[in-house]
Amino acid sequence: MTDVYPNLISMYDLLICLTNAIDLISPQVADHHQQVAYLAFKLGEQLDLSSEEKKELLLAGLLHDIGALSLDERLELIEAEPPTSQNHAFRGAQLIEGFNPFSNVSDIIRYHHLHWNNGEGATFKGQKVPYASHILHLADRIAVLIDRNHDVIGQIKDIRAIISAQKNTTFAPELVDAFIDMSIHEYIWLDLIYKPLLHILPDITSFGIVELTLDEVIDLTKIFASIIDFRSPFTANHSVGVAKTVEKLAELAGFSEDECKMMLIAGYLHDLGKLAVKKEVLEKPGKLNAEEFNSIRSHTFYTFRLLQAIKGMETINKWASFHHEKLNGKGYPFHLNNKSIFLGSRIMAVADIFTAITEDRPYREGMSKEKTIEVLYSLVEDKSICPYVVSILMDNFELINTIRIDAQLKAAAKYNYFIEKESTI
């Protein structure tokens, strides 16, 4: 039924996919995660840290701003360090702390905006702060000082002076010393503005390939889903609802156990491209203008291109990215038709529509069963969605709807906890 699925998927490829998606929203924040990851790793080298410590710094750099849920917040963090900067660090740590390979990385991210403050930054509210958090903080602040529009070598002297002036106040003194010693190497600065940095990062940092099993990919992409959905209360539990719906529909359609897991992953990732859409557009209460509507319509294209770079995810990508294609060829963005739309993609399309119209949102209640059935059959009639998949849904409506509701209630509770906890930081 599907392509052969490889045993393992590269965690690095998945993380690069995520940071690429987050950075798509504006050229002003593009490549920031990669630059910070590279600098943190190089500082770790200068400090003679172990291979494991340097790997954790690299991962923390790639993920450090995932808790910043809007472009305005990202830009504010790049331009300065406002008093609220610690909020996004705690949010980011909270998003990833349940994923075992990130157990140490989450604490590094949690405290990465704490100032050294003559040694007081070694702890926070009685908790020991990882030394790596201060390394990550320094790497982040170095990266934001670089002006990409001017000769980077000519900026070294000024950046050294700015960082040196904050020795023992913002940054630990030995870290500033390590940076000053490291900064004489022109290649480091040239690497930072080298456009293919993303592609050579594993080689120049000696980052070993960390491969994930199918179950571990599920756990990681569930984090992706939270990052996608938590940007707005309008979509706070949508991806989870779609994921659990497609998983059950796939099982009822005769998919194997591994294929059902692949469908679950595709469900978590189907709206990945929405990270490229501004939050203001996602939350606009009125009618979208043409430009805003086109931005929304582009999200499946971005999902497809982002996932395309991950070896072994080819089938999952097709299932995830084609959920706005229609059997009559009038979907978008590829205008596939009945002959070229996979069964997994057809299941995703039905699950996405079903979840979208039945879930409650802040501005409206979900549709009743009767109205949902009417909408789905009308889409079958105009040859937009697959009648076979809709028939499976109709035959198991109560079961599937219960699964969706249960998954979304749990996701909503997680979202509410996520938002409420921020106020206690």
N, C-alpha and C positions, 0 to 999 in steps of 0.2 A: 504493500500500500504506500510505502514511503521510501525515500532514499535510505541507505544504510547509515545508521547513526553511530558516530565514533564513540569510543568508550569514554573519552575525556575531552573537556573544553578548557582552553587557556583562560585562567582568571585574569591575566593581564589584558587579553583582548576584550574581555567583558568590561573591565574597568575603563579602558580607553574608549570603548563605545559609550559608556555612561558620561565620562567627562567631555567627550566630543558633543554629546547631546546637550549637556548643560551649557557649554560654551557657544553653541549655535545661536543663542538668543541675541548676542551682540558682538561685533568685532572688538569692542572695548574690553571684553573679558576673555577673548579667545586665547587659548594656550596657557592661561594662568596656572591651571592645575599642573600641567606638565613642567612648567618652569620651576614652580615651587618644589615639585617632586625631585627634579634634577639637582637643585641647589641644596635641598635637605640631604640628599644622598652624598653630594660632594663634601658638605660640611661633616657628615659622618665619616667619610674617608679621611679628612684632615684631622679629625679627632681620634682616628684609629679605632673606631667602633667595630664590633663584630659583624660578620656577614648578615646575621639575623637582625641585628639592630638597624643596619643600613637598609635592609629589605623593608622593615616596618616603617622606617622614615619615608621610603619611596612610596609605599602604599598610602601612608597618611597624607603625603603631599598630593597624591592623585585624588584623594577624597575630602580634603580638608574643608572645602566650602560647600559641601552638598547640603548643609543645613540652611544655607541662604536661599530662601524660596522665591525671591523676586529679583529682577534686574536692578531695581533701585538699591536693594540691600547689597548686592554684589558690587555695584559701583561705589557705594558709600564705603565699603570695606577696602576697596582699592585706593580710594582717594584719601582716606583717613582711618583712624581707629576710634569710632564713636564709643561712648560709654556702654552702648548696647551690643557691642561687637561680640561679647562673650555668648550672647543668646544663640547665634547661629552655630557656634562651636559645640555648645551643649546639645542642640538639636541634631547636628550631624552625628555626634557620638551616639545619641539615643537611637538614631536610625540603624546603625550598623552593629551595635553592641551584642546583639543576639546571634550573630554569624560567627561561628567558632574561629575561622582563619583571621578574623579581625578583632579578636579579643583584646590584644594589646594595642592595636591601632586605634580603637575607639577612645581609649584614655588619652592617647597622644593628641587626638583631635579635640577632645573635650576641653583641654586647657591651653590651646595653642594661641590664644590672644592675651594670656596673662603676662604682665610686665614683671621683670626680675625684681625691681624695687629693692635693691641692696640686700637681696637674699630672701625677702619676705615672700617672693613668688615661688619659693620651693614648696610651699603648701598652699592649699585653698580650703578655707573653712574646715581646717583640721585634717584634710586629706593630702597625702603626699602627691605632688605633681611630678609626672615623669619628666626626666631631664630632656627627653626627646621632644616634649612639647615646646620647650624653649628654643630648641634647634629649629623646629618647624616654624615657630614665630619669627625667628630671625630670617629664615629662608623666604617666608611670605613677604616680609617688609623689604627685603632686598629686591625681590621680583617686582614689586609695585613701583620702585624708584626708577626702573629702566624705562626710558623714553624710546619707543621703537621707531620713532620718526627721525631719529638722529643717530650719528655715529656712536656705537655702544662703547668702543674703546675710549673715546674722548669723555665718557661719563664716569669712568672708574674712579678718578680722583675725588669728584664731588660725592659720589655714593659712599666711598670710604669715609669721607669727612662726616657725612650725615650719620652713619652708623656709629662711628667712633664717639661722636658727641653724646650718644645715648648709652654709653658703656656704664654698666652697673645700675642704671636707672631702668631703661626699657629692656636691655639685654644683659645676660650674664657676661662678666668681663672676659672669661676664658673663651667664650663663643665669639665675641668680637675679635679677640686676638687670632682665633682660628680663621675667621673670615678675612682679616687683613692679610694673613700669610697666604691664604688661598687665592686672594684677589689678584695676585701678580700674574696669574696664568691667563693670558688673553684668550686661549681656546675655550675656557669656561664661559666667558662673556659672549663669545661668538656662537657657542652652542646654544645659549639661551635665546638668541634671536633667529636661529637657523630654523627655517620653516619645517623641514622634515624631522624636527626634534622628536615629535611624536613617534615616528617610525624607527628611529635609531636609539631611543631611550633604553630599551632592554639591553642593547649591546654595550652602550657606553657606560651603563651603570652595573653591568654584569648581573642583571636581574634574572635569576633562574626561573624557568618556566614552571609555574604552579598550575597544575591541571585539576579540574573539578569533575566529580562524578555527576551523573544526571540529577541525583537528589540534592547535591550541593549547588548545582546551577539553579534548581528550584528555589532554594533558600536565598541565594544571592539575588535572583530576579524578583523575588518578593520584596526585597529592599528597594530595588529599582521601582517597583510599582508604588511603593509608599512615597518615594521621591517625586514621581510623576503626579500622583493624586493629591498629596498634601499641600501642593502649591495653592490650592483653592478649596474652600468648603463646597463649591459647586461639584467638584469631582473627587471628594475626599475618600470615597470607597469604590469608585467605578471599576478600576482595573481588577480588583479582587473579585468583584461580582462577575465580571466577564470571564475571568480565569476559571473560577469554580464552575461556571455554567458550561464553558466549552469542554472542560475536563469530563463532566458527566455526559454531555451530548456525544462526545467522542466514544466514551465507553459504550453507550447505548447503540452507537453506529457500528460497533464491532472493532474498534481500534484496539491494538495490543496494549499491555500495561505500560511499556516504554513509550508508545505513541501517545497514550493519554497523558503521561508526564510531559511529553513534548508540547502537547496542546496547552497544558497548564502554564508552561513557560511562555508560550506564544501569547496566551491571554494576559499574563503579567506585563509583557513587553509591547502589546499591540499599539498603545498610545505613546510610546517612547518619544516619537517625533513631536509630541505636544510640548516638550521641553523647549522647543525652538519657537513656540508661540508665546507672545507676551501675556503676562497674567491679566493685564487690563482687558485684553481681547477675550480671554477665557471667561472673565467675569462681567463683561459688558451687559447691562440689563436690557438695553434697547436693541434695535435692529442693527446688525453689523453693516458697515459700508463695504464697498466692493473690495478694497484692499484688505480689510479685516477678514472678510469671508474667504478670500484667497489664501490668507495666512493660515486659517483653520484647515482649509482643504489641502494644504501642503503637508500636513503632519504625517500622513501615511507614506509619502515619498521619503521624508527624512527617516522614518522608522526603517524603511527598506534599505536605504543607503548606509545607515549606521550599522545595522545588523549584517550587512553584506560583507563587512570586513572580518567577521568572526568565522574562522574555519570550523566546519562541523555544524553550523547553525543554518545551513541553506534551506532545509525544509521548514524549520521553525520560522525562519524569516518570511517565507511565502505565506504560511498560515497566518502570521501576525500582520503582515503589511498589506494584504489584499482585502481587508475587511470592508472597504468602501467601494470595491469593484462590484459590478452587477452582471447578472447572467445575460442581460440584453445589451451589454457593451456600453451602457451610459454611466458607468461609475467612474471613479477617478483614483489615482492619477494616470493609470496605464491603459484604461479602457479595455480591459480584458473582457472576454465573453464566455459564454457557456462552455466552449470547448477547452478553454485554457485556465479555468478557475478550479483549483484543487478542492477535494472534498473538505480538507481541513480549513481552507480559506472560506468555504461556504458555511461551515459550522461557525467560524469566527464571526462572519457577517451577521448571522442570525442571532448569535449570543450577544453581540454588541448592541444590536437594535433592541432585543428583548430586555437587556439590562438597563439600557438608557431610558426606555419608556416606562419600566415598572419601578425603578428605584425612586425614592423620595429625594428631592433636592431642596435647598433652602427657599427657593422661589416657587415651588409647586410640589404637589403630591404625585406619586407614581400612578400610572393608569390602572384601572380595574382589570380583572381577568377578561371580561367581555370586550372591553375596548382594546386591550392588547391583542386578543385573537383577531379582532376586526382589522387592526392595523397590519398584522403579519400576513393575513390572507390577502389583503389588498396589494401588498408588495409581491406576493406570489403571483397574483393575477397579472400584474404588469411585468412579470418576468425579471424582477429585481433580485429576489432571493430564492434559494433552492426549496422546492416543494417537499423533497424527501426529508431534509433537515427539519423543516417546519412540522412535518407530520410526526417526527420523533418527539419534538417539543410538545406538540398537542397531546400526544398519547401519554406523556409523562409530565404534564404541566405542573401539577401540585408538587411533585417530588423535586423537580428542577427549581421551581420558584422558592421552595423551602430551603434548598441548598444555597441559592443566591442570597436570600434574606439572612440566613444564618451567617454566611461569610461576610456580608456587608455590615451586619450588626457588630461583629467582632472587629472589623476594620474601623468602624465608626468609633467604637470604644477606644481603640488604639489612637485614632486621630485626636479625640477629645483629651485623652491623657497627655498626648504629645503637646497640644496647645496649652493645656492647663499647667503642665509642669514648667513651661517657659516662664510663667508669671512668678514662679518661686525661685528662679535663678538669681 
